[in-house]
Amino acid sequence: MPLEIDVAVEDPRWEGVAPDLEALVIRAVEAGYAAAPGAPGGALEVSVLLTDDAAVQALNRSWRGKDKPTNVLSFPAAPQPAIAGMAAPLGDVVLAYDTMLRESAEQSKPLADHLAHLLVHGTLHLLGQDHETGEAEADAMEALEVAALRTLGVPDPYAD
């Protein structure tokens, strides 16, 4: 699983989420990739941007026509021909600090666990998983998330 994971921290508040934020991000993306059935092989690159609600709202408005912030956005890369020695882009995952902080407080979950969950969720979207096309697809995606999070020691986010 040769994944290159680029992490950009645009909002410094993210730095307080975990002692080694970059390691957490990398482990969560790798767990999401490993849990996905039929994940592509070869060298792949995922870019993760940790930013704020305003930046995510602007992206959500531009790309999805929804003028509001959300916790995570995934942008799968268009398929590209392989170039020897280079990782093929899988896509980008963008997370909003303010929304995630609010959600983790509302759900009484540690912010680091919520971050890991949404990184797994976003990575699964990059790999073609979808939860908005039907209940069966949503259940299947949730099961993949729970399995990936278990490998990270993160409790089931869907448990009551």
C-alpha positions in Angstrom: 0.0 0.0 0.0 2.3 2.8 -1.2 0.3 5.8 -0.1 1.8 9.3 -0.1 -0.2 11.5 2.3 0.4 15.2 2.2 -0.9 17.1 5.2 -1.4 20.8 5.2 -2.5 22.6 8.3 -4.1 25.9 7.4 -5.7 26.6 10.8 -3.3 26.4 13.7 -6.0 25.3 16.1 -5.7 21.8 14.6 -2.2 21.4 16.2 -3.8 20.9 19.6 -6.0 18.0 18.5 -3.3 15.3 18.9 0.3 15.2 20.2 1.4 14.1 16.7 -1.3 15.4 14.4 0.4 14.4 11.1 0.9 10.8 12.3 -2.8 10.6 13.3 -3.9 11.9 9.9 -1.6 9.4 8.1 -2.8 6.4 10.1 -6.5 7.3 9.6 -6.1 7.7 5.9 -4.2 4.5 5.6 -6.9 2.7 7.7 -9.6 4.0 5.4 -7.7 2.8 2.3 -7.0 -0.6 3.8 -10.7 -1.1 4.7 -12.0 -0.3 1.2 -12.8 -3.3 -1.0 -11.1 -3.2 -4.3 -8.9 -0.2 -3.5 -6.5 0.5 -6.4 -3.0 -0.6 -6.2 0.2 1.2 -7.1 1.5 4.4 -5.7 -1.2 6.8 -4.8 -1.3 10.3 -3.3 -3.9 11.8 -0.9 -3.8 15.4 0.1 -5.4 16.4 3.4 -6.2 20.0 4.3 -7.0 20.9 7.9 -8.7 24.3 7.7 -11.7 26.3 9.2 -15.4 26.6 8.5 -15.0 29.7 6.2 -12.7 27.8 3.8 -14.8 24.7 3.8 -18.0 26.8 3.2 -16.3 28.5 0.2 -15.4 25.1 -1.3 -18.8 23.6 -0.5 -20.5 26.6 -2.2 -18.2 26.4 -5.3 -18.2 22.7 -5.8 -21.4 21.5 -4.4 -23.7 24.5 -4.6 -24.2 24.4 -0.8 -23.5 27.7 0.9 -22.7 26.3 4.4 -19.8 24.7 6.1 -19.6 21.0 6.6 -17.3 18.7 8.6 -15.5 17.0 5.6 -15.3 17.3 1.9 -13.8 14.8 -0.5 -12.6 15.5 -4.0 -11.7 12.4 -5.9 -9.1 13.0 -8.6 -9.9 12.3 -12.2 -8.2 9.1 -13.4 -4.8 9.9 -14.9 -2.3 7.8 -16.8 0.5 6.3 -14.7 3.8 8.2 -14.8 6.8 6.1 -13.8 8.2 7.0 -10.4 5.2 9.2 -9.5 2.2 8.6 -7.3 -1.1 8.9 -9.0 -3.4 11.4 -7.2 -6.3 9.7 -5.5 -7.8 13.0 -4.3 -8.2 15.6 -1.6 -9.9 15.5 1.8 -10.7 18.9 3.5 -11.8 19.2 7.1 -13.3 22.1 9.0 -12.1 22.7 12.5 -15.1 24.7 13.8 -17.7 22.2 12.7 -15.7 19.2 13.9 -15.1 20.8 17.3 -18.8 21.5 17.7 -19.8 18.0 16.6 -17.3 16.3 18.9 -18.7 18.3 21.8 -22.3 17.6 20.9 -21.5 13.8 20.5 -19.3 13.7 23.6 -16.4 12.3 21.5 -12.7 13.2 21.7 -11.9 15.5 18.8 -9.0 13.2 17.8 -11.4 10.3 17.4 -13.9 12.4 15.4 -11.0 13.5 13.2 -9.9 9.9 12.6 -13.5 9.0 11.8 -14.0 11.7 9.2 -10.6 11.1 7.6 -11.6 7.4 7.2 -15.0 8.6 5.9 -13.4 11.0 3.4 -10.8 8.5 2.2 -13.6 5.9 1.6 -15.4 8.6 -0.6 -12.2 9.0 -2.6 -12.3 5.3 -3.2 -15.9 5.4 -4.5 -17.8 4.5 -1.4 -21.1 6.4 -1.0 -23.7 6.8 1.7 -26.2 9.0 -0.1 -27.4 6.6 -2.8 -29.4 4.3 -0.5 -29.6 2.7 2.9 -27.7 -0.4 1.8 -24.8 1.7 0.6 -24.9 3.8 3.8 -24.8 0.6 6.0 -21.9 -0.8 3.9 -19.9 2.4 4.2 -20.6 2.6 8.0 -19.4 -1.0 8.4 -16.1 -0.2 6.6 -15.7 2.9 8.8 -16.2 1.0 12.0 -13.7 -1.7 10.8 -11.1 0.8 9.9 -11.6 2.7 13.2 -11.3 -0.5 15.2 -7.7 -0.9 13.8 -6.9 2.6 15.2 -8.5 1.9 18.6 -11.3 4.3 18.0 -14.8 3.3 19.3 -17.7 2.8 16.9 -18.9 6.3 16.2 -22.4 4.9 15.4 -22.9 3.1 18.7 -25.4 4.6 21.1 
